[in-house]
Amino acid sequence: MSGERLLEVTGLKMYHVIRKGLFGGKFYIKAVDNVDLTLDRGEALAIIGESGSGKTTLGKTILRLYEPLDGKIIFDGRDVTHIRRGELKKYRRETGFVQQDPYGALPPFMSIRQILEEPLKIHKIGTKEERLEKVYKALEEVRLTPVEDFINKYPHMLSGGQQQRVVIARSIITDPKLVIADEPVSMLDASVRVEILRLMESIQKKYKLGIIYISHDLSTTKYFSSRINIMYAGKLVEGGPTREVIYNPIHPYTRYLINALPDPDANNRFVKRDVPPGEPPSLINPPTGCRFYPRCPLFIKGLCDVKEPGYTYVNENHWVKCWYYEENR
Amino acid sequence: MSMHLEVENLYLYYKTLKGIVKAVDGVSFQLKRGEAMALIGESGCGKSSLSRAILRLLPRNTYKYEGVIKLDGENVMEYSDEKFRRDIRWVKISYVPQAAMNALNPVIKVGDQIAEPLIIHTNTSKEEALEKAAKMLDIVNIPADFINRYPFELSGGMRQRVAIAMALVTDPELVIMDEPTSALDVLTQANIMNEMKDIRKKMNLTLIYITHDISVSSELADKVAVMYAGEIVEFSDAESFFKEPSHPYSKLLLYSVPTLRVDREPIYIKGQPPSLIDPPTGCRFKDRCPYRFEKCEEKPPTVSTNGGFAKCWLLEKR
């Protein structure tokens, strides 16, 4: 991929600690385990996974809302893996976050104007007048116009789609270089989803913003990202240019995922979908080797359950971590 | 073949402080025994209200509730509330409400919860009911010994299956499912849809299922009903509908679906569905419709189409 590198994540690990019982038996939930990814300036990358695959933790760790256990996050040429205080604050200003549930993400007692001014005040950006101007500009950017109609309203007075626009406006108000959007449209009506994603796309192009979409919905992200990564049980298992991965999936999990998704078609009711047995593993004690092997029809005994698969390149940009493919290519 | 369910001019209005909400406004459709109908449309178009009207699960602020609902030719609207509760609801028509998986009682074992409708609505002993509950778990692919587990011990997909088992335990003829898989993961959803394809055949169920996901609607639907602002604007068999729907709203709805297997840039419908308190006169979709013309100011006719009917001036034969 050509273009200027914005984000480079290598070997990222983030384990959640849980304590069970009085005498402190410690357990780790290995939510993000050895993840590598890159993002160019102005690029949209999608991370696709089921619930519990660790995709939200991955997003929050990249934003440094969690402290990584291991690995490196290089953002815009700087190592931000373990930065603190002033530097972390600066990093917050350069990144934005769009949550899944817009209503839950907006404080109910603050007006839209207060909500959008808050990040500017925290980062001491501009004078009072300049801040208001920025609020106007951000609201125009997300097409909540005429701005006067919205600026003094409270979140509960807006529809779900409008609330999500406010969340997006807040995420871009400090002029960030990177925005992570965690299921930005899954709570919205299907007819509004495309509208919100088009809006994010136009902002992304206009400001050369790097966006990471975290989603479970392959068909929606197909139209709004140039590359996708598939995540399963805390690990990325396949990645590449969006259409390449969707039309030529290699990893058995990716294949199942694509096969399970219907397109509108009257014949669907006569066919059954091929679904893998079982459920995703517990991340406290995940399977050794490839984490998908207990559900995999192509499982090679003595290899998949023993050794973790490494990168195999299908072509220059499309990679997969799968022993079966590596052995049978 | 005679009709199993016939709904004619069904109305359900609610009274609120802001005015009368016309949630179901003159809805008519018919289904044969064993047919599955997908009820699609944006939120706030009255889909859930229609299901509640068929089940006669009415809130206290109901203002107007009238029309005809025939089951095998018998007008059940004429039944008293007591008779409807005893003979129809959960005996002949059952229901999987929205987010049912989160509505299970956390302190009652799932077996007892599945058995409950059977004990209440039929003269079944507790032992027999529990036996039936175990059988139902098997039908929805949960190990039968799970009857002694509590809801929190089950995954989301399993809890949704329990809610489905609960609706099926009384051997109903008609099941209404409100967004049965929308909160579930892709693979779990595919699994449950696979199971529903078997179950509906095995039990010869007539099915109404509400969804806003048009792709998922095609997994079961023989018929598709599109609801907009309290009205069914198009009713069609699945073949004609997914090939080319007739109503402009249905078309836009279908083209807003991002497709995985073919490349077609999804579009979106500008604006929002109108308020059901004060819906537009004439065609209710006219403000968002790209084909609007003078005639749309008047109430559109119901025109028969290849697959069923649609309410639109454009389709009128000139």
Interface residues (C-beta under 8 A of the other chain):
Chain A: E50 S51 S159 G161 D189 A190 S191 V192 R193 V194 E195 R198 H216 D217 L218 S219 T220 K222 Y223 R243 I246 Y256 L257 I258 N259 A260 L261 P262 D263 P264 D265 A266 N268 R269 K272 R273 V275 P276 E279
Chain B: A36 E42 S43 S155 G156 G157 D185 V186 L187 Q189 A190 N191 M193 N194 K197 H212 D213 I214 S215 V216 S217 S218 E219 L220 A221 D222 A238 E239 F241 F242 K243 L252 L253 L254 S256 V257 P258 T259 L260 R261 V262 D263 E265 P266 I267 Y268 I269 K270 Q272
